[in-house]
Amino acid sequence: MIYITKDISIDEKEVQEEFVRSSGPGGQNVNKVSTAVQLRFDVKQSPSLPVEVRKRLMRIAGKRMTSEGILIIDARRFRHQERNRQDALNRLMELIRQAARKPKIRHKTKPTLASRLKRQEAKRRHAEKKRFRRPVRYSD
């Protein structure tokens, strides 16, 4: 079991890992060893996630989410397979934690009297500045 929050934990069987060759520094090692990790987690079919967390996670994931509802996390920051594996898992856990937080409800507020007066005064000064830039018309 992978414990994410006190209420959410996912089974390790729900997470698939695939090791691929990584680009970047590492010399000959780059061409021989598969150190990069592609972590796959099926968000749509996961029985461990509550419905509202699942919806928020699908929205947060963005391009990392496939059309089938599978979240793909690519980890290739480190030269060691185990560190990349742990990095991918930590990133998955952080995404789920972020989705588990309920967004704050925005309450409508009205502008204060002082802020309305300040805005009107600024508009009046701006209009006056523009008026003084107009050509002067003489009337006989």
C-alpha positions in Angstrom: 0.0 0.0 0.0 1.1 3.5 -0.8 -0.2 6.0 1.8 -0.9 9.4 0.3 -3.1 11.1 3.0 -4.8 9.8 6.1 -7.9 9.0 4.0 -6.3 8.0 0.7 -4.0 5.1 0.0 -3.5 3.2 -3.3 -2.5 -0.4 -3.9 1.0 -0.9 -5.4 -0.6 -3.1 -8.1 -2.5 -0.1 -9.5 0.9 1.6 -10.4 2.8 0.2 -13.4 6.5 1.1 -13.9 8.4 0.8 -17.2 12.1 1.4 -17.3 13.4 3.1 -20.5 16.8 4.5 -21.6 17.4 8.0 -20.4 18.9 10.8 -22.3 21.4 13.3 -20.9 24.7 12.8 -19.0 26.1 9.4 -18.1 28.6 8.5 -20.8 28.4 5.0 -22.1 26.1 4.1 -19.2 23.3 6.0 -21.0 23.4 3.7 -24.0 23.4 0.5 -21.8 21.2 1.0 -18.8 17.5 1.8 -18.6 17.4 4.3 -15.8 14.5 6.5 -16.7 11.1 5.5 -15.3 7.7 5.8 -16.9 5.1 5.4 -14.2 1.5 4.7 -15.3 -1.5 5.1 -13.0 -5.1 4.5 -14.3 -7.0 7.3 -12.7 -10.4 6.5 -14.3 -10.4 2.8 -13.1 -8.8 3.3 -9.7 -11.0 2.1 -6.8 -8.8 3.9 -4.3 -9.6 7.4 -5.3 -12.8 9.2 -4.3 -14.8 10.6 -7.2 -14.2 14.3 -6.5 -10.4 13.6 -6.1 -10.4 11.7 -9.3 -12.1 14.6 -11.2 -9.6 17.2 -9.7 -6.6 14.9 -10.5 -7.7 14.6 -14.1 -8.0 18.3 -14.4 -4.7 19.0 -12.7 -2.7 16.4 -14.6 -3.1 18.2 -18.0 -0.9 16.8 -20.7 0.3 13.9 -18.5 -3.2 12.4 -18.8 -4.1 10.2 -21.8 -7.5 10.2 -23.3 -8.1 6.8 -21.7 -7.6 8.3 -18.2 -4.1 7.0 -17.6 -1.7 9.3 -15.8 1.9 9.0 -17.2 4.8 10.4 -15.1 8.3 10.4 -16.7 11.2 10.5 -14.3 14.7 10.8 -15.7 16.2 13.4 -13.4 18.8 11.1 -11.7 21.3 8.6 -13.1 20.1 5.8 -10.9 17.0 3.7 -11.6 15.9 3.5 -8.0 16.1 7.3 -7.4 14.1 7.9 -10.6 11.6 5.3 -9.4 11.2 7.1 -6.1 11.0 10.5 -7.8 8.2 9.3 -10.0 6.3 7.9 -7.1 6.8 11.1 -5.0 5.5 13.1 -7.9 2.4 10.9 -8.2 1.8 11.2 -4.5 2.1 15.0 -4.6 -0.3 15.2 -7.5 -2.9 13.2 -5.6 -2.3 15.2 -2.5 -2.9 18.4 -4.5 -6.1 16.9 -5.9 -7.3 15.8 -2.5 -7.3 19.4 -1.2 -10.7 21.0 -1.6 -10.5 24.4 -3.4 -11.6 27.4 -1.4 -15.0 28.6 -2.2 -14.9 32.2 -3.5 -17.4 34.5 -1.9 -18.6 37.5 -3.9 -17.7 40.8 -2.4 -18.7 44.3 -3.3 -16.1 47.1 -3.7 -15.9 49.4 -0.7 -17.1 53.0 -0.9 -13.5 54.2 -0.6 -12.3 52.0 -3.5 -15.2 53.2 -5.7 -14.5 56.8 -5.0 -10.7 56.3 -5.6 -11.5 54.6 -8.9 -13.8 57.5 -10.0 -11.2 60.1 -9.0 -8.6 58.3 -11.0 -10.9 58.2 -14.0 -11.7 61.9 -13.6 -8.0 62.8 -13.5 -7.3 60.6 -16.6 -10.1 62.2 -18.5 -8.9 65.7 -17.6 -5.4 64.8 -18.7 -6.8 63.7 -22.1 -9.0 66.8 -22.4 -6.0 69.1 -22.0 -4.2 67.3 -24.8 -7.0 68.2 -27.3 -6.5 71.1 -29.7 -7.9 74.4 -28.4 -10.8 75.8 -30.4 -11.3 79.5 -30.5 -14.8 80.9 -31.0 -15.2 84.5 -32.2 
